[in-house]
Amino acid sequence: MSRDDLAATLRGLDGQSYARYRSLVGDWPLAAATLSVVRVQADPFAPPSRVRVTLPGAAPQQLTTTADRRRALAGFLLRRLQRALRGSPVLVDAGGPEVLERSAGRVAADGTVTVEMGVPMPGPKRRILGREAATLLGETLPAAVAQLRWSGFADDDRAAATGFVETVEDAVALRAALADRGLVAFVADGAVLPRRSGVDDRPLEDATPFASPPSLRVTIATPNAGEVTGLGVPEGVTLIVGGGYHGKSTLLRAIEAGVYDHRPGDGRERVVARDDAVKVRAEDGRSVVRTDVSAFVSHLPSGQKGETQPTDDFSTTNASGSTSQAASMVEAVEAGAGALLVDEDTSATNIMIRDGRMQQLIASEPLVPFVERIRPLWAERGVSSILVMGGSGDYLGVADAVIMMDAYRASEVTERAHEIAAQGATRAVEHSGFPAVTRRVVDPSSLDPTGRQGKRRVTARGVDTLTFGEEDVDLSAVEQIVDRSQVTGIGRALALLGEGVLDGTIPLGEGLDLLDAELAREGVDALLGGGRDATDLAVPRRHEVAAALNRLRTVKVRELLR
């Protein structure tokens, strides 16, 4: 069949029942490409039909030499395709400023480019509009995908594609250099950190470019941009302090987003954080399943006079702010976090601090504030912390580095902070050390995405909610989720864990190691299934997968390994 055959077929379907669109499923040749109709929607109100276009030899060899280059080029091509289809009903999952590995666009080592799109097939009254469909699939779509061929790029387009790929490659190199330098994060001089608004992730116009304090300035070599200077956030305990609205949280948000690569022009292209940096916060009402929170909650009243209950095997369907944050911190460590990112604005005060006056007033306090655990968490467990803190001086004495933000300008004030802390202790130390994290063995059968109708239900509802089986998982407090397609990937990863990665005997952390290995080996195909399922998804980190698992109310834990 030819492209004319597809258009003729669609015109021949004009006026017929909408269900006749299903006859299109299969492969249709285009000029030097193949259009595959993977899935056809059941009616005009169902999710859009899914089509795939394969273009052999479309990408140049110099931009396909590594997996990171191929991921970056795919990101560039998806954005180019989205622009080419602007004004049409075709849906392209190009994403936002982050450059993620997506099912919507892939580039192979041999230069083959594959893109997938959602196409709402025209037929508002359940009757096929064949002529409109013929124009859409026979003219509009082929013209757009033809723009993905390198041979048709103008010089400016080639320069833009190369720059996009090299920007991502440099970010990968910066991130890879952190561990050897004893750093948790890097913020390049000249980076633009503020965003335009809470719903507009573009860089703020006329924002103050970031400048690193000389005492914490480092230089890192990159493969394309050469040597880059900026703030090196050291391992250990780092405080970000300053007055309100001076840029403390903005700096932390840029660091938390630094676990992802960003496109050119975002302002945060050279802001990177270690892959295992995890943002944690209080989260009233979340569920907690058999988690050892004793590091932060020594005991809880049982409701009976004089009796308490242990917290080394803690479950609840309605956690408080303090117990939810305690659970999130130990769960992050269990999942392999090497750094915790904490902002006092989104934390439970009583899990963060307890001053000397309260110590005198309240003799029996079950909560162990983070200030007691933060240093041994680093010294004994190797987990760093970056905290935004403006309301408690108790952290000054436990910090390795203190960064002051003043009108979005950074300076180091560690020495002054230590001097202030040494002038007199305001609280007594009540706890020492950091206990071993209890490992949980998850029952894989509790990770079942099957709904009541016997069909798999893994659906993203924005970036805040995952429908998994019959459960809606609230992900609104998992702040490093940046993309709806990530949520779909998280759901698929949970299903993969339940379908064989977890066997009911190994602890969750080891299961996440196996998941990482499979994703490294198979990439997005591991989540799509052997038959190349038809959906938009992005490959998630293990930490967001673990966070979703920990918030899934149906999850069961078979055993605790101490």
N, C-alpha and C positions, 0 to 999 in steps of 0.2 A: 504493500500500500504506500501511497505518497501523501504529502501534505494536502494535495488537491483531493485525494480520496477522503481524508478526514473532513475537509470542508464540505465535500459533496454529501458525505454521510450525514453530517449535522443538518445540512439544508433539507435532506430527505426525511429527517425526523421532525421537521417543523410541524407543530400542531398536535403531535402525538402525546400520549401519556408521559408524564415526567419520568416514570419508571423506565422508559425505553432508553434513557441516558446510560443505563447499565451496560448496554451493548457496546459502549465505547471502551470498556476495560481491555487493556492490552497495549501493545507497542505500535506506534505510528511514526514512520520515517519523516524527518525534517531534513532540510539542507544540511548535510554533514553532521547530523544530530539525530537523536531518537527521543520522541515524546512518548512517555508511558503514562497512561491513565491507570492509576493504582487503585483508586477507590472512588466510587460515585455516590454522592449523597442520596438519601432515600426520598427526600422531598425538599422544596425550596427553603424550608426553615431548619433543616438539619445542618450540622457542621459542613463546611465547604468540601467539595470534591478535592481529591489529592492527585496532583500530576507531578511527574518527574521528567526532567530533561537531561540527557547525557550528551556531553560534547567531547568526543575523543580529541586529544592533542590540543586543547584550547589554551592551556596554560604554558608559559615558557619554562624551560628547564632550570634557569637560574633562580626561579622563585619557588621551586618545588623540592629543593635538596634536603630539607629537614621537615619533621612533623610540625614544628612551630611555624615555619615559613608557609607550609601548606594551609595550616589553620588560619594564619593571618590573611593569606591571599583569598581564601574562601570568604572571610569576613568582608574584605574589600569588594569582592564580586557580588555578594548578597546585597550590599548597600548600593552598588551600581545598578543591580537589577531592580531593586525597590524604586530607585529614582526613575528608571526607564518605564516602569509600570504605573507610575503615579497618575492618578485619574482613572485608572481601570479598577475593576472589582477584585483583581488578583491580589492575594495576600502573600507577602514574602516575609519570612521570619528573619529579618536582618538584625534585630536586637538594638540595644542602645550603645552607650559609649564603650562598654566592655566587649572584648573580642573573645568569645567563647567558642568551644567546639560544638557545632550544631549539626543536627540531621538535615537541616534545610540546605546546607551547602557544603560540599566536600571537594577537595582537590587531591587527586591521586599522584603518586610519584611519577607516573608516566605522562602526566599533564592532563589527564581526563578530568573534566569538571562536571559535577553532578549537582543540580539544584532541584529543590522540591518546593511546591507552592500549593496554596489553597485556592481553589477556583469555584466561586459560587456559580453554578450553572444556571443560566437565565431561564425563567419559567415561573413567574409569580403566581399564576393561576393554575399551577400543576399541569400546565401544558408546555411542551418544549418550544422555546423561541429559537428555532434552528438557525435562522440567518444571523441573529446576534451571537449565538454560540460559535458559528463558523467564523465570524469576524474575530471573536475573542481568541479562539484556539488556533485559527488558521492564519491570522495576520498579526494581531497585537502581540501575542505571546512569542511567536517566532522572531519578530523584529526586535523584541526586547532581549531575548536570550542570545541573539546574534551579537549583541554588544559585549558579551562575555569572552569573546575570542580575542586573544592577545594580538593576533595578526591584524585585527581591525582597530586597535588602539592608536589614537594619535599620540604624539610625543608627550604631550602634557598628561595624558591618561597613563602612559607607561611610567612617567616620573611619579605620579600620584600613587600608583599601585606599588611601585618599588619603595617609596617612602613609607607607605602603610606597613608593608612587610618588615622593613628595617626598624621601624618604631617598635613593633611588637618584639622583634628579635632582641633589640636592645633592652627592653623591659625584662625579658626572660633572663638575659645575661646579668642584669643588675640584681635580680632576685636570687639567682644562683650564687652570686658573690657574697651574699649576706652572712651565711653561716661561717665561712672561713674567716671573716672579719669580725666575728663576734657581735653581729648586728641582728636586730629584729626587723628593722624597717629602714628605708632610705627615702628622703624627700629632696628632690633635686632643687637647686637654686633656680629661681625663675618659674617654678611651678605655680599654677593658678588653682588654689584649693577651693574657694567659695563657689557655690552653685547659685544660679539665678533665683531659684525658689525651691520649695519643697516638692513641686510637681514639674520642675524644669531643670533637668540635670546638665544643662549646658553651663560652661564657665561664666561666672559673673563678669560682666563688662566693667572695665576700669578697676578691677580688683587689685589689691596690693600683691605683687609677685612675692613668692616666698623667698626668704634669704636665711641661710643657715647661720647659727652662731659660730664664730671661728673656733671655739673650743671643741665643738662637736662636728666640725666640718670634715668630710672625708672625700676622697677622689676615687672613683671606680671606672675602670676602662670598659668600654662597650665595643662591639664589633663594627658598628657603623658610625655612631656619633663621636667616637673617640672617648677621651676622658671627660667624665661628668662629675661635678662637685655638688655636694648637698649635705643635708643633715643625716648623720648616721645615728639611728636610735640604738643604743647599746643593749645587749642582753642584760638581764637582771630586772631591777625595778626602776621604772621611769615614770615620773610625775609630769603631767602637763598642767601648769597652774596659770592663774591670771584672773582678771576681773571679768564680769559678765559681758558677753558680746564682743570679746576681744580675740576670738578665734580658737579657743581651746577645743571645743567639740568639733569645729571644722577641721582642725588638724587630725584629730582622732578618726573622723569619718573618712578622710582621705587615706589614712593608713589602713583602715579596715577594708576599704575598696582596693587597696594595693595588692590584695591576693589575686587580683585579676589584671590582665593587660588591658590597656586603653588605646583607643584610636587616636591618630594625630589630631591636634586641635582641641582635645578634651581638657588640656591644662594639667592633667595628672598622668601623662604618658610615662613620666620617669619618677613616679611615686610608687614604690613597691614595698610589699611586706612578705614575710616568710609564708610559705604555703600553709603552715599549721597555726597561723594566728587566728584566733577565734574571738568574736565579740560576744560578751555575755551581759545579761541584764535581768532585772526583776520582771516577773511575768505573772501577775495575779491570775489565779484560776486555772493554771495549766495542770495537767496530770503528771504525776511522777510514779514510776513503777519500780519498786524494789531497788532503790538507789541508796547507797551508803553515804548519807550526808553528815555523818558524825564529826567530820572535820570542821563543820561550821555550826552544827546543832548537836549539843552534847546529849540532850534528853528532851522529852516533851511530856507535859502533864498527861496522865491517863484519864483524867476526869474523876478518878476515885481519890479520896483523901489520902494525901501523903505518898501516892504511888506515881511512878513515872514509867514511860515506855522508851525503849532504846531507839536509836535513829540510824543504826547501821544496816537496816533493812526497811527503808522508809517508802511508803506508798500513800498517795492521796489523789483524789480526783479534783481537788480544788486547793491548790497550793497557795500560800500567802506570798507576798512579795519577797520576804526574807527566805523562806524555804524554797521558793522557786529559783531564786538566784543561787542559793547554796547548791541545789541540784544541778543547775546549768553549769556551774563551775566544775564540779566533780565529773559530770558527764563529759564535758569538753576534754578534761585530762584523760578520762578513760578512752576517749576516741582518738587520742594522740596529739592533742594540742600542745604546741611548744611555747605559745604565748597567749595570754588572756588580755583582751582589750575591754576596759571598763570605764564607763562615764558615770560620774556621780548623779547626773541628771536623770538617768534611767535606772538607778540602783535603789535598793531598799536601804534606807539610812541605817537601820539597826544591824544589818549584816556588814556594813562598811566600818562603822565607828561605834565606840562606847567610851565616853570621856570619863575623867576621874570623878566628877560629881555623881554621875549615874552609877559608877562602880560603888560609891559609898552608899547610895540610896537603895540600890537593888542588889541584894546579897546573892540571890540565886537566879542567875541569868543563863538560860540554856544556849543562847546564841554566842558563837565565837566569831568576833568581827574579823573581817578580811585582813585588817592591819596586823593581827596576830599571826596570820598564816602566810602572808605574802612573801616574807623573806625565806622561811624554810621551804616554801613552794619552789623557789628558785634554787636555794642551796642544796636541797635534798632530792628534788624531783626534776630539776632542770627546766622548769616552766617559768618564763619571764612574764612580766606584767607591765602594761602601759595604762596608766590611770589618768583621767581628767579629774582634777580635784581642786576645788576652790573653797570648800567649807570646813575642812578639818586639817589642822596642823599636825595631827598625830602621825601622818604619813611622811612628814619631812624627814624624820630621823631614820626611816627604813628605806629611803630611796637611794639608788646608785646615781641617778641623774635627775635633775629638776630643770624643766624647760619652761620659761616664762613667756606667755603670749601677751603682748601689749600692742593694741591696735593692729593685730595681725602680723606683728613683728616678733620674731623669736629671739630669745637670749637664754644663756645658761646661768642659773642662779643656784647651782648645787651647793657651793661652798657657803653661801649666805644662808641657805635653808638648813644646812647642818649646824651652823652657828646658832641659829634660832632654836633648833631642836635641843641643842646642848645646854641652853640657858636654864632648863629645868623641865623635868618630866611632868606631863600633865595627867598621865594615867599609869597604872601599874600593869605590868605584863602578867597575864593570867594563864596563858597557854604557850607551849613551845612545840617546835617540830611540825611536820606535816605527815599525817598517817598515810599508809599505802592505800591506793585506790582499789576498792573492791571491784573485781571483774564479774560481769554478769553474763550468764549463758541464756540467750534469748530463745524462746520456743519458736522455731521457724514457721510452724503452722499458724501462729498468730499474726504473721505478715501476709495475710491472704487478701488480695485485691478483688476477690469475687463478690459481686453484689447479689441482691436478692433474686435477680432474674437469671443467675448463673453465669453472667458475663463479667469479664474483667472491667473494673471501673477505676481508672487512674486518670484523673482530670485536674488540670490546673485551673484555679479561679483567681486570675491575677497572680501577684507575687505573695499574697498573704494566706491563701488557703489551698490545700491539696485534698481532693476527694479521693480516698483510697478505700475501695470496697464500699461499705456503707458508712464510713466514717469521714468526717471533715476535720482535717488536721489544721489547727491554727498555727500558721508560721509567721504571724505578724511581728513577733519579737525576735525572729531570726534575721538580724539586720544585714547580714552579708549576702542574702538572696537578692539579686538585682534584676532578675529577668523571669518572665512567666515560663519560658522554655526550660529554665533550670528546675522549676517546680515539677514540670512533667518528668524531667530526668530524675529527680529525687524519687518520685513515685515509682518509676520503672526500676530504679536501684533498690528500693525497698522490696519490690516484688522479686527481683533477682536474688536478694539476700534470702528471702523466704523459700525460693524455689530450688535451693541447692547449695548456695554459698555457705549459709549457716546450716549445720546438721544437728543442732540440739546438744552438742557436746563441747564445742569450742566457744571461748568467750567472745564478746562482741568485738573487742579490739582486733582479734585475729581475723574475724570475719571481715572487718573493714579492710584489713591488709589484703585479704584474698580478693575483695571487690576492687581495690586499687590496682592489683596486679592484672585482673581481667580487663579493666578499663584501659590500662596501659597497653595491653596486648591487642585488644579488639577495638578500642575507641568507642565511638558512638554506636557501632553495630552491636556491642554487648547489650545495650539497652533497647535497641530496636527489635531484637530477636532474630533468629536465623533467617526468617523470611522477609527481612527488610520491611518492617512495619511502616505504616504511612502516618507519620505524625511529626510535628515540630518539637524537638527537644534539644537541650544543651546538657553537656556532661557536667554533673555537679561534683563538688568536693566531698570527701568522706565526712567532713564535719557538719555540713548541712544535711547529709543523709542521716547521720546519727541524731542530729537535732530533731528531724522529723520523726524518726523512730521513737525518740524519747517523748514525743508529744502525741503519739498515736495511742488513743485510749484503750484500744483492744490488745495492745502488745502484752505478752506474758513473759516472765522470767522464770526459767526452770530452776536455776541454781546460782548461788553466789560463791565465787572462788576468792578466798582471802589469802 
